[in-house]
Amino acid sequence: MNVDMSQYLDVFLEESKEHLTNLNEKLLELERNTDNLSCLNEIFRSAHTLKGMSSTMGFDDMADLTHHMEDMLSDMKEGMIRVDSSVIDVLFSCLDRLQLMLTNIQNGQPKIDNSDLVTILGQFKQGTYPESLENKDAAMAGASPAPDLFAPGNGLIREPDIPFELNEYDLTVLKEAKARDLKVYYVAVKVRPDCLMKSVRVFMVFKALEADGEIIKTIPSAQDLDEGRFEEEFHLILVNHLEAEIIRQRIDSISEVEAAVVRPIPIDIDSVEETAQGPQLDKPLNQKLPTNAPADEGIKTHKVKQTVRVDIEKLDNLMNLVGELVINKGRLEQIGLNQHHTDLNDVIEQMERITNDLQNVVMKVRMVPIEQVFNRFPRMVRDLAKELGKEVDFIIEGKDTELDRTVIDEIGDPLVHLLRNALDHGIEYPQVRSRRGKPTTGLVRLTARHEGNNVFIEVTDDGMGLDLEAIRAKAVEKGLVSPQEVAALNEGQIYDFLFRPGFSTAQNITDVSGRGVGLDVVKSKIESLNGEIFVDSKPGEGTIFKIRLPLTLAIIQALLVKVGGETYALPLSSVDETTMISKSELKMVQSQEVVVLRGKVLPLVRARRLLGTPESEESNDVIYVVVARKGEKQLGIVVDSLLGQQEIVIKSLGKLLAGIPGVAGATILGDGGVSLILDVGTLV
């Protein structure tokens, strides 16, 4: 019966991406601590799962590569391959290739030839073990080679001691088998001496045994068996629910297979002795594992949550419907105020509570942990540091911080720019750090945290810091400011030059940086998300880039103001306070209107002038001022009147009106009118 597997493709892609993310994370962890056996076991399990999934879906190229990876990982678990940088590098190359395969599968592109990586994986095995694998296994165990099960004699097959050593992962599988009342068998198979295609016979044996069971161990390794690198016999441990005689019959039915031993292994997992070489199965054991070395070490128990995969388009539609509900709630409130109808007002109040609860639920559903973005960076930092020849510790904090899905999708690229700058411009070379009395290993820290209705993301390094004099000189060289003017600028104003298009202080252009493309793009992207970016630096100590982002871009709290007969909305995240002043308090400083507010000079801008609205003829003595924040600075926006605070739904202006400076979008008010949402960052 043919089964259509295409219906499972989306699930396969999602789960494969999760496994690749986990593999990347665990490989980085293993590189930091090469003796971490639980981490290696986790890598092996993910590779094994990927192999099974891709094989089931019919993606043979992916299944073949993960199969060879699994063989190498198995040798690493056995201690037959030493974990070092070259081993980690080739495994990372395999992960990159698997990622490319997933992309090709998603786009319907052809399969990939992986013979280059398969050859490299094979060379590790061959280069490390010039002698026969059986002898090497025996040397590792401090025992004699695996016994000849088919020694000539009186025609009977000699029953051997079982020649296997089981590691932590194998014991976990056996533990699971015991819990499910499955049987564990030791199986020995011999093919005829004149067999020309031994690997094919091995494949047929494996296919027959794995139809309703699992092979958890082989001698020789699966790689050698696949390539026919064995004499005449091989051994394996099998877990299934069948009787021994049925297993024997299955093997005997395969041509050119001369004989088989199928022997049940009675295993008491609770009485496994831990030895210097690992858990043994070839002798009776009665001593329990020490309490400080449990057989299932590193296997974490997670609370199982019931989850459902939902297309993101459905969540967007749900958010739009909630937005329409919020708009109509506002209109009902307006009608209730105009009609003074008590019963209607009671219903509106109840509807408002329900709407707010529904809105909060939908917002939480759309919230995604920033971990999804952060998880891609450890590998990037590791590869870039290696390319630059620098030593870097990369620390991530606040991965559980949640952001709206639309913000998550956009924030990745700006963070890539900032991290690359930190490694290339910030962190010094080890010898330079040593001369300066610093640890040779630099520190790059990526953190996220909530503060009110905002999320702050910081990229920090302990490198050389920003060179103020170099920035000043470059600003003068580019004609951005005169030598006299640059001398009067403070640190913050000098740092602002870094965000100008084409501005770079790098002496050399490299693949990483120096072309003047980066921080201007970062700033533009963050401002398009209604966010801000700040920089702080101390020469010789390091640099901090701080990003402020709104939790969501869909429904926000806003201050409604009147300017020239039109109603405008200002996001509350940009508003510090509102105040009223008299015209007599206005002062002029260098042709700029200012007012002294609580002892501080506040520059003023006229909203009518910014928006191109004719000046008012009215002679009111009172002026309404919205104190807004732009970066680290405050400024006062003079408006005609203040209408109050309201929850608004941001609507796009469409492609024709997109990108207008000072306008972040539009919203529909309670009376049905349309109001523009002002963006303070680009308006002033």
C-alpha positions as CSV (number, residue, x, y, z in Angstrom):
1,M,0.0,0.0,0.0
2,N,1.4,3.4,-1.0
3,V,1.2,6.1,1.6
4,D,1.2,9.8,0.6
5,M,3.9,11.3,2.9
6,S,3.5,14.8,1.5
7,Q,0.8,15.5,4.1
8,Y,3.4,15.1,6.8
9,L,6.0,17.4,5.1
10,D,5.3,20.5,7.2
11,V,5.6,18.6,10.4
12,F,8.8,17.0,9.2
13,L,10.3,20.3,8.3
14,E,9.4,21.9,11.6
15,E,10.7,19.0,13.7
16,S,13.9,18.7,11.6
17,K,14.6,22.4,12.2
18,E,14.1,21.9,15.9
19,H,16.6,19.0,15.9
20,L,19.1,21.0,13.9
21,T,18.8,23.9,16.4
22,N,19.4,21.4,19.3
23,L,22.4,19.8,17.5
24,N,24.0,23.2,17.0
25,E,23.5,24.1,20.6
26,K,24.8,20.8,22.0
27,L,27.8,20.7,19.6
28,L,28.8,24.2,20.9
29,E,28.4,22.9,24.4
30,L,30.4,19.8,23.6
31,E,33.2,21.9,22.1
32,R,33.4,23.8,25.4
33,N,33.5,20.6,27.5
34,T,34.7,17.6,25.5
35,D,34.1,15.3,28.4
36,N,30.4,16.0,28.6
37,L,29.0,12.5,27.9
38,S,25.4,13.5,28.4
39,C,25.7,16.2,25.8
40,L,27.3,13.7,23.3
41,N,24.4,11.3,24.0
42,E,21.9,14.1,23.3
43,I,23.6,14.8,20.0
44,F,23.5,11.1,19.1
45,R,19.8,10.9,19.9
46,S,19.0,13.9,17.7
47,A,21.0,12.6,14.8
48,H,19.4,9.2,15.2
49,T,15.9,10.8,15.2
50,L,16.8,12.8,12.1
51,K,17.9,9.7,10.3
52,G,14.7,7.9,11.1
53,M,12.5,10.8,10.1
54,S,14.2,11.5,6.8
55,S,14.3,7.8,5.9
56,T,10.6,7.5,6.6
57,M,9.9,10.5,4.4
58,G,12.0,9.1,1.6
59,F,14.8,11.7,1.7
60,D,17.6,9.2,1.2
61,D,20.4,11.8,0.9
62,M,19.6,13.2,4.3
63,A,19.2,9.8,5.8
64,D,22.5,8.6,4.4
65,L,24.4,11.6,5.8
66,T,22.8,11.4,9.2
67,H,23.6,7.6,9.2
68,H,27.3,8.3,8.7
69,M,27.2,11.1,11.3
70,E,25.6,8.6,13.7
71,D,28.4,6.1,13.1
72,M,31.0,8.8,13.9
73,L,29.1,9.9,17.0
74,S,28.9,6.3,18.1
75,D,32.7,6.0,17.9
76,M,33.0,9.2,19.8
77,K,30.8,7.8,22.6
78,E,32.9,4.7,22.7
79,G,36.1,6.8,23.1
80,M,37.4,5.5,19.7
81,I,37.5,9.0,18.2
82,R,38.8,11.8,20.4
83,V,36.6,14.9,20.5
84,D,38.7,17.9,19.2
85,S,38.2,21.0,17.0
86,S,38.6,19.1,13.8
87,V,35.9,16.6,14.7
88,I,33.6,19.4,15.8
89,D,34.3,21.3,12.5
90,V,33.3,18.4,10.3
91,L,30.1,17.8,12.4
92,F,29.2,21.5,12.0
93,S,29.8,21.1,8.2
94,C,27.3,18.2,8.3
95,L,24.8,20.4,10.1
96,D,25.2,23.1,7.5
97,R,24.6,20.6,4.7
98,L,21.5,19.2,6.5
99,Q,20.2,22.8,6.7
100,L,20.8,23.2,3.0
101,M,19.0,19.9,2.4
102,L,16.0,21.1,4.4
103,T,15.9,24.3,2.3
104,N,16.0,22.3,-0.9
105,I,13.2,20.0,0.3
106,Q,11.1,23.0,1.2
107,N,11.7,24.6,-2.2
108,G,11.3,21.4,-4.1
109,Q,14.9,21.5,-5.4
110,P,17.0,18.4,-6.3
111,K,18.8,16.2,-3.8
112,I,22.4,16.9,-2.9
113,D,25.5,14.7,-3.4
114,N,27.1,14.3,0.1
115,S,29.9,12.0,-1.0
116,D,32.5,14.7,0.0
117,L,31.3,14.8,3.6
118,V,30.8,11.0,3.7
119,T,34.4,10.6,2.6
120,I,35.7,12.9,5.3
121,L,33.7,11.1,8.0
122,G,35.1,7.9,6.8
123,Q,38.7,9.2,6.8
124,F,38.3,10.0,10.5
125,K,37.5,6.4,11.2
126,Q,40.3,5.1,8.9
127,G,42.9,7.6,10.0
128,T,42.2,6.9,13.7
129,Y,42.1,3.1,13.6
130,P,44.6,1.6,11.2
131,E,44.2,-1.8,12.8
132,S,41.1,-3.9,12.6
133,L,38.1,-2.5,14.5
134,E,37.6,-5.7,16.4
135,N,41.2,-5.6,17.8
136,K,40.7,-1.9,18.6
137,D,37.5,-2.6,20.4
138,A,39.3,-5.3,22.4
139,A,42.2,-3.0,23.2
140,M,39.8,-0.3,24.4
141,A,38.1,-2.9,26.7
142,G,41.4,-4.4,27.9
143,A,40.0,-7.8,26.7
144,S,40.7,-10.3,24.0
145,P,39.2,-9.9,20.6
146,A,35.6,-11.0,20.0
147,P,35.5,-14.8,20.0
148,D,35.0,-16.8,16.9
149,L,31.4,-18.0,17.2
150,F,31.8,-20.4,14.3
151,A,35.0,-22.3,15.2
152,P,35.2,-25.7,13.6
153,G,34.7,-28.6,16.0
154,N,31.9,-31.1,16.4
155,G,29.5,-29.1,14.2
156,L,27.9,-27.3,17.1
157,I,28.0,-23.6,17.6
158,R,30.0,-22.6,20.6
159,E,28.1,-20.3,23.1
160,P,30.4,-17.3,23.8
161,D,30.6,-14.6,26.4
162,I,28.8,-11.6,25.1
163,P,31.5,-9.3,23.5
164,F,29.7,-6.0,24.1
165,E,30.2,-3.1,26.4
166,L,27.2,-0.9,26.8
167,N,27.4,2.9,27.4
168,E,25.0,5.3,29.0
169,Y,22.8,5.7,25.9
170,D,22.6,1.9,25.3
171,L,21.5,1.4,28.9
172,T,18.8,4.1,28.5
173,V,17.4,2.2,25.5
174,L,17.5,-1.1,27.5
175,K,15.8,0.6,30.4
176,E,13.0,1.7,28.1
177,A,12.8,-1.8,26.6
178,K,12.4,-3.3,30.1
179,A,9.7,-0.7,30.9
180,R,7.8,-1.8,27.8
181,D,8.2,-5.5,28.4
182,L,10.4,-6.0,25.3
183,K,13.0,-8.7,24.9
184,V,16.8,-8.1,24.4
185,Y,18.7,-10.5,22.2
186,Y,22.4,-11.1,21.4
187,V,22.5,-12.1,17.7
188,A,25.6,-13.5,15.8
189,V,25.4,-13.9,12.0
190,K,27.9,-15.4,9.5
191,V,27.8,-15.0,5.7
192,R,29.3,-17.5,3.4
193,P,33.0,-17.1,2.5
194,D,32.2,-16.9,-1.2
195,C,29.6,-14.1,-0.8
196,L,30.4,-11.3,-3.3
197,M,28.2,-8.6,-1.8
198,K,28.4,-8.9,1.9
199,S,27.0,-5.4,2.6
200,V,23.8,-6.4,0.7
201,R,23.4,-9.5,3.0
202,V,24.0,-7.2,6.0
203,F,21.3,-4.8,4.8
204,M,18.8,-7.7,4.3
205,V,19.5,-9.0,7.8
206,F,19.1,-5.5,9.3
207,K,15.8,-4.9,7.3
208,A,14.4,-8.2,8.5
209,L,15.3,-7.5,12.2
210,E,14.3,-3.8,12.2
211,A,10.9,-4.5,10.8
212,D,9.5,-4.7,14.4
213,G,12.6,-4.1,16.5
214,E,15.7,-1.9,17.0
215,I,19.3,-2.8,16.6
216,I,21.2,-0.8,19.3
217,K,24.7,-2.1,18.9
218,T,26.9,-3.9,16.3
219,I,30.4,-5.3,16.0
220,P,31.9,-4.2,13.6
221,S,30.3,-0.7,13.4
222,A,27.4,0.1,11.2
223,Q,29.7,2.1,8.9
224,D,32.0,-0.9,8.3
225,L,29.1,-3.3,7.8
226,D,27.5,-0.9,5.2
227,E,30.8,-0.9,3.3
228,G,31.5,-4.6,3.7
229,R,34.6,-4.1,5.9
230,F,34.4,-7.3,7.9
231,E,35.5,-10.9,7.4
232,E,32.5,-13.3,7.6
233,E,30.8,-12.6,10.9
234,F,29.1,-9.8,12.7
235,H,27.3,-9.4,16.0
236,L,24.5,-7.2,17.2
237,I,22.1,-6.5,20.1
238,L,18.5,-6.5,19.2
239,V,15.4,-5.2,21.1
240,N,12.0,-6.5,20.0
241,H,9.0,-8.5,21.2
242,L,9.5,-11.7,19.1
243,E,10.6,-15.1,20.3
244,A,14.1,-16.2,19.6
245,E,13.1,-19.0,17.1
246,I,11.2,-16.5,14.9
247,I,14.2,-14.2,14.8
248,R,16.4,-17.2,13.8
249,Q,14.0,-18.2,11.1
250,R,14.0,-14.7,9.6
251,I,17.8,-14.7,9.4
252,D,18.0,-18.3,8.0
253,S,15.6,-17.4,5.2
254,I,18.1,-14.9,3.8
255,S,20.4,-16.5,1.1
256,E,24.1,-16.8,1.7
257,V,23.7,-16.5,5.5
258,E,25.2,-19.6,6.9
259,A,24.3,-19.6,10.5
260,A,22.9,-17.5,13.4
261,V,23.0,-17.5,17.2
262,V,20.1,-15.9,18.9
263,R,20.5,-15.7,22.6
264,P,18.2,-13.8,25.0
265,I,20.0,-11.5,27.4
266,P,18.4,-11.3,30.9
267,I,19.2,-7.8,32.0
268,D,18.5,-6.3,35.4
269,I,19.0,-2.6,34.8
270,D,18.9,-1.9,38.5
271,S,22.0,-4.1,39.2
272,V,24.5,-2.9,36.6
273,E,28.0,-2.4,37.8
274,E,29.9,0.7,36.7
275,T,33.5,-0.2,35.8
276,A,36.4,1.8,34.5
277,Q,35.6,0.6,31.0
278,G,31.8,1.2,31.3
279,P,28.8,-1.0,32.1
280,Q,29.4,-4.6,31.3
281,L,27.1,-7.4,30.2
282,D,29.5,-10.2,29.9
283,K,29.5,-11.3,33.6
284,P,27.0,-11.5,36.4
285,L,26.7,-8.3,38.3
286,N,25.3,-7.6,41.7
287,Q,26.5,-4.1,42.6
288,K,24.3,-1.1,42.0
289,L,25.5,2.0,40.3
290,P,26.9,4.7,42.6
291,T,24.4,7.4,43.4
292,N,26.7,10.0,41.9
293,A,26.7,8.3,38.4
294,P,23.2,7.4,37.4
295,A,22.7,5.5,34.2
296,D,20.4,8.1,32.9
297,E,22.6,11.1,33.7
298,G,21.8,14.1,31.6
299,I,18.4,13.0,30.6
300,K,16.1,15.7,31.7
301,T,12.5,15.3,32.6
302,H,10.3,18.0,31.1
303,K,6.8,18.8,32.0
304,V,4.7,17.6,29.1
305,K,2.5,20.4,27.6
306,Q,-0.4,19.9,25.2
307,T,0.4,22.0,22.2
308,V,-1.1,22.5,18.7
309,R,0.8,23.8,15.7
310,V,-1.1,26.7,14.2
311,D,-0.4,28.5,10.9
312,I,0.9,32.0,11.6
313,E,-1.5,33.4,9.0
314,K,-4.4,32.2,11.2
315,L,-3.0,34.1,14.2
316,D,-2.6,37.2,12.0
317,N,-6.3,36.9,10.9
318,L,-7.3,36.4,14.6
319,M,-5.4,39.5,15.5
320,N,-7.0,41.5,12.8
321,L,-10.5,40.4,14.0
322,V,-9.6,41.4,17.6
323,G,-8.4,44.8,16.2
324,E,-11.8,45.3,14.5
325,L,-13.5,44.4,17.7
326,V,-11.4,47.0,19.6
327,I,-12.3,49.7,17.0
328,N,-16.0,49.0,17.3
329,K,-15.8,48.9,21.1
330,G,-14.4,52.5,20.8
331,R,-17.3,53.5,18.6
332,L,-19.8,52.0,21.0
333,E,-18.2,54.0,23.8
334,Q,-18.6,57.1,21.8
335,I,-22.3,56.4,21.1
336,G,-22.9,55.6,24.8
337,L,-21.4,59.0,25.7
338,N,-23.5,60.8,23.2
339,Q,-26.8,59.0,24.0
340,H,-26.4,59.0,27.9
341,H,-28.1,55.5,27.8
342,T,-27.5,53.8,31.2
343,D,-28.3,50.2,30.0
344,L,-26.1,50.7,26.9
345,N,-23.2,51.9,29.1
346,D,-23.5,48.9,31.3
347,V,-23.3,46.6,28.3
348,I,-20.4,48.5,26.9
349,E,-18.4,48.2,30.2
350,Q,-18.9,44.5,30.2
351,M,-18.0,44.2,26.6
352,E,-14.9,46.2,27.3
353,R,-13.8,43.8,30.0
354,I,-14.4,40.8,27.7
355,T,-12.6,42.5,24.8
356,N,-9.6,43.4,26.9
357,D,-9.3,39.7,28.1
358,L,-9.7,38.4,24.6
359,Q,-7.1,40.9,23.4
360,N,-4.6,39.9,26.1
361,V,-5.1,36.2,25.2
362,V,-4.5,36.8,21.5
363,M,-1.5,38.9,22.3
364,K,0.0,36.2,24.5
365,V,-0.6,33.6,21.8
366,R,1.3,35.8,19.3
367,M,4.2,36.2,21.8
368,V,7.3,34.2,20.9
369,P,10.4,33.6,23.1
370,I,13.3,35.6,21.8
371,E,15.2,32.3,22.1
372,Q,14.2,31.5,18.6
373,V,16.3,34.4,17.4
374,F,19.1,34.1,19.9
375,N,19.7,30.4,19.2
376,R,21.2,31.1,15.8
377,F,24.0,33.3,17.2
378,P,26.3,31.0,19.3
379,R,27.3,29.1,16.1
380,M,27.8,32.3,14.2
381,V,30.0,33.8,16.9
382,R,32.0,30.6,17.2
383,D,32.6,30.5,13.4
384,L,33.4,34.2,13.1
385,A,35.8,34.2,16.1
386,K,37.6,31.2,14.6
387,E,37.8,33.0,11.2
388,L,39.2,36.2,12.9
389,G,41.6,34.2,15.1
390,K,40.1,35.6,18.3
391,E,39.1,33.8,21.5
392,V,35.6,34.7,22.6
393,D,33.2,33.6,25.4
394,F,29.6,34.2,24.2
395,I,27.0,34.5,26.9
396,I,23.2,34.7,26.3
397,E,20.8,35.9,29.0
398,G,17.0,36.4,29.0
399,K,16.2,33.9,26.2
400,D,12.7,33.4,27.8
401,T,11.9,37.1,27.1
402,E,8.8,37.2,24.8
403,L,8.2,39.5,21.9
404,D,5.4,39.8,19.3
405,R,6.0,37.5,16.3
406,T,6.2,40.4,13.9
407,V,9.0,42.0,15.9
408,I,10.8,38.6,16.3
409,D,10.9,38.2,12.5
410,E,12.6,41.5,12.0
411,I,15.1,41.8,14.8
412,G,17.5,39.0,13.7
413,D,19.4,41.0,11.0
414,P,20.2,44.0,13.2
415,L,21.5,41.7,15.9
416,V,23.8,40.0,13.4
417,H,25.3,43.3,12.5
418,L,25.9,44.3,16.1
419,L,27.5,40.9,17.0
420,R,29.8,41.0,14.0
421,N,30.9,44.5,14.9
422,A,31.5,43.4,18.5
423,L,33.8,40.6,17.3
424,D,35.6,42.5,14.5
425,H,35.9,46.0,15.9
426,G,35.4,45.4,19.7
427,I,37.3,42.3,20.8
428,E,41.0,42.5,20.5
429,Y,43.4,39.7,19.4
430,P,44.6,37.5,22.2
431,Q,48.2,38.9,22.1
432,V,46.9,42.4,22.2
433,R,44.6,41.7,25.2
434,S,47.5,40.0,27.0
435,R,49.7,43.1,26.6
436,R,46.9,45.3,28.0
437,G,46.5,43.0,31.1
438,K,43.2,41.5,30.0
439,P,42.3,37.8,29.8
440,T,43.2,36.5,26.3
441,T,39.5,35.4,25.9
442,G,37.2,38.2,25.2
443,L,33.6,38.4,26.4
444,V,30.5,39.1,24.3
445,R,27.2,39.2,26.1
446,L,23.7,39.2,24.5
447,T,20.9,40.0,26.9
448,A,17.1,40.6,26.8
449,R,14.7,41.8,29.4
450,H,11.3,43.4,29.9
451,E,10.8,46.9,31.2
452,G,7.2,48.0,31.2
453,N,5.7,47.7,27.7
454,N,9.1,47.5,26.1
455,V,11.8,44.9,25.6
456,F,15.5,46.0,25.9
457,I,18.1,44.0,24.1
458,E,21.8,44.7,24.8
459,V,25.0,43.6,22.9
460,T,28.0,44.1,25.2
461,D,31.7,43.4,24.7
462,D,34.7,43.9,26.9
463,G,36.9,45.0,24.0
464,M,38.8,48.2,23.1
465,G,35.8,50.5,23.1
466,L,35.0,53.2,20.6
467,D,37.7,55.6,19.5
468,L,36.1,59.1,19.9
469,E,39.0,60.8,18.2
470,A,38.8,58.5,15.2
471,I,35.1,59.1,14.9
472,R,35.6,62.9,15.1
473,A,38.3,62.8,12.4
474,K,36.2,60.7,10.1
475,A,33.1,63.0,10.6
476,V,35.2,66.0,9.7
477,E,36.8,64.2,6.7
478,K,33.4,63.3,5.3
479,G,32.2,66.9,5.7
480,L,29.5,66.0,8.2
481,V,30.7,68.6,10.6
482,S,33.3,71.4,10.8
483,P,36.4,71.0,13.1
484,Q,35.0,73.9,15.3
485,E,31.6,72.2,15.6
486,V,32.9,68.7,16.3
487,A,34.9,70.1,19.3
488,A,31.7,71.2,21.0
489,L,29.9,67.9,20.6
490,N,29.4,65.6,23.6
491,E,30.0,61.8,23.5
492,G,26.4,60.9,22.6
493,Q,26.4,63.3,19.6
494,I,29.7,61.9,18.4
495,Y,28.4,58.3,18.6
496,D,25.4,59.3,16.5
497,F,27.8,59.7,13.5
498,L,28.2,55.9,13.6
499,F,24.6,55.5,12.4
500,R,25.1,57.7,9.3
501,P,25.0,55.9,5.9
502,G,28.5,55.0,4.7
503,F,30.3,55.9,7.9
504,S,33.1,53.6,9.0
505,T,36.3,54.0,10.9
506,A,37.7,50.6,9.8
507,Q,41.2,50.9,8.2
508,N,40.8,47.7,6.2
509,I,37.8,46.4,4.2
510,T,37.2,42.7,5.1
511,D,34.5,40.2,4.5
512,V,33.2,41.1,8.0
513,S,33.2,44.9,8.0
514,G,34.7,48.1,6.8
515,R,32.4,49.0,3.9
516,G,30.3,51.5,6.0
517,V,27.2,49.3,5.7
518,G,25.8,48.1,9.0
519,L,24.8,50.5,11.8
520,D,22.7,52.8,9.5
521,V,20.8,49.7,8.4
522,V,20.5,48.6,12.0
523,K,19.0,52.0,13.0
524,S,16.6,52.1,10.1
525,K,15.3,48.6,10.8
526,I,14.9,49.3,14.5
527,E,13.1,52.6,13.9
528,S,10.8,50.9,11.5
529,L,9.8,48.7,14.4
530,N,9.0,51.8,16.5
531,G,12.2,51.2,18.5
532,E,15.4,53.0,19.4
533,I,19.1,52.2,19.6
534,F,21.6,53.8,22.0
535,V,25.3,53.3,22.3
536,D,27.7,53.7,25.3
537,S,31.4,53.0,25.4
538,K,34.5,53.3,27.6
539,P,37.9,53.3,25.8
540,G,39.8,50.1,26.7
541,E,36.8,48.6,28.6
542,G,34.2,47.9,26.0
543,T,31.0,48.9,24.3
544,I,27.2,48.5,24.9
545,F,24.6,48.8,22.2
546,K,21.1,49.0,23.7
547,I,17.9,48.4,21.7
548,R,14.5,49.4,22.9
549,L,11.5,47.6,21.2
550,P,7.8,47.7,21.8
551,L,6.2,44.4,22.9
552,T,3.8,44.4,20.0
553,L,3.2,46.4,16.8
554,A,-0.5,45.6,16.5
555,I,-2.5,47.3,19.3
556,I,-0.9,50.1,21.4
557,Q,-1.8,52.8,23.9
558,A,-1.7,56.2,22.3
559,L,-2.3,59.9,23.2
560,L,-4.8,61.6,20.9
561,V,-4.0,65.3,20.1
562,K,-5.6,67.9,18.0
563,V,-3.5,69.8,15.4
564,G,-5.2,72.2,12.9
565,G,-8.6,70.5,13.1
566,E,-7.2,67.0,12.6
567,T,-6.8,64.3,15.2
568,Y,-3.4,62.6,15.5
569,A,-2.1,59.7,17.7
570,L,1.2,59.7,19.5
571,P,2.3,56.2,20.9
572,L,2.5,56.4,24.7
573,S,5.9,54.7,24.5
574,S,7.3,57.9,23.1
575,V,5.5,60.2,25.5
576,D,7.0,61.1,28.9
577,E,4.3,63.6,30.1
578,T,2.0,66.4,29.0
579,T,1.9,69.9,30.4
580,M,0.5,73.4,29.8
581,I,2.6,76.5,29.7
582,S,1.8,80.2,29.2
583,K,3.3,82.1,26.2
584,S,5.2,84.3,28.6
585,E,7.3,81.3,29.6
586,L,8.6,80.8,26.1
587,K,12.3,81.7,25.5
588,M,14.5,81.9,22.4
589,V,17.9,80.3,22.4
590,Q,19.9,80.3,19.1
591,S,16.6,80.8,17.1
592,Q,15.1,77.8,18.9
593,E,12.0,78.0,21.1
594,V,12.6,76.6,24.5
595,V,10.9,76.5,27.9
596,V,12.4,75.8,31.3
597,L,10.6,72.8,32.8
598,R,11.5,71.8,36.4
599,G,14.9,73.4,36.0
600,K,15.8,71.8,32.7
601,V,15.7,73.5,29.3
602,L,13.2,71.8,27.0
603,P,13.4,72.6,23.2
604,L,10.0,73.0,21.6
605,V,8.8,72.2,18.1
606,R,5.4,73.3,16.6
607,A,3.3,70.3,15.4
608,R,1.6,72.6,12.9
609,R,5.0,73.5,11.4
610,L,6.1,69.8,11.3
611,L,2.9,68.7,9.6
612,G,2.6,71.6,7.2
613,T,-0.7,72.9,8.8
614,P,-1.4,76.7,8.6
615,E,-0.5,78.6,11.8
616,S,-3.5,79.4,14.1
617,E,-4.9,82.9,14.3
618,E,-6.1,82.2,17.9
619,S,-4.5,84.2,20.7
620,N,-4.8,81.8,23.6
621,D,-2.3,82.4,26.3
622,V,-2.2,78.7,27.2
623,I,0.0,76.3,25.1
624,Y,-0.4,72.5,25.3
625,V,2.9,70.6,25.2
626,V,3.6,66.9,24.8
627,V,7.0,66.0,26.3
628,A,8.3,63.3,24.0
629,R,11.5,61.3,24.1
630,K,13.8,60.9,21.1
631,G,16.7,58.6,22.1
632,E,18.2,60.0,25.3
633,K,16.8,63.5,24.7
634,Q,13.5,65.1,25.5
635,L,11.6,67.7,23.4
636,G,8.3,69.4,23.6
637,I,5.8,69.1,20.8
638,V,3.3,72.0,20.8
639,V,-0.2,70.9,19.9
640,D,-3.6,72.7,19.8
641,S,-5.3,70.5,22.4
642,L,-5.1,67.2,24.2
643,L,-7.9,64.7,23.7
644,G,-6.8,61.9,26.1
645,Q,-5.4,58.4,26.1
646,Q,-6.9,55.6,24.0
647,E,-6.2,52.1,22.8
648,I,-5.7,52.1,19.1
649,V,-5.2,49.5,16.3
650,I,-2.3,50.2,14.0
651,K,-3.4,49.9,10.3
652,S,-0.9,50.0,7.4
653,L,-1.2,52.8,4.9
654,G,-0.4,50.5,2.0
655,K,2.5,50.4,-0.4
656,L,1.9,53.8,-2.0
657,L,2.1,55.7,1.3
658,A,4.7,53.5,3.0
659,G,7.9,55.0,4.3
660,I,6.6,58.6,4.8
661,P,8.9,60.1,7.5
662,G,7.0,60.9,10.7
663,V,4.0,58.6,10.0
664,A,3.9,55.1,11.5
665,G,0.5,54.2,10.2
666,A,-3.2,55.0,10.8
667,T,-6.0,54.1,13.1
668,I,-9.8,54.3,13.1
669,L,-11.3,56.3,15.9
670,G,-14.5,55.8,17.9
671,D,-16.4,58.2,15.6
672,G,-15.4,56.3,12.5
673,G,-12.8,58.9,11.5
674,V,-9.2,58.0,10.4
675,S,-6.3,59.4,12.4
676,L,-2.6,59.3,11.5
677,I,-0.2,57.8,14.0
678,L,2.9,60.0,14.4
679,D,6.4,58.6,14.8
680,V,8.4,61.0,16.9
681,G,11.7,59.5,16.0
682,T,11.4,60.3,12.3
683,L,9.0,63.3,12.5
684,V,11.5,65.6,14.3
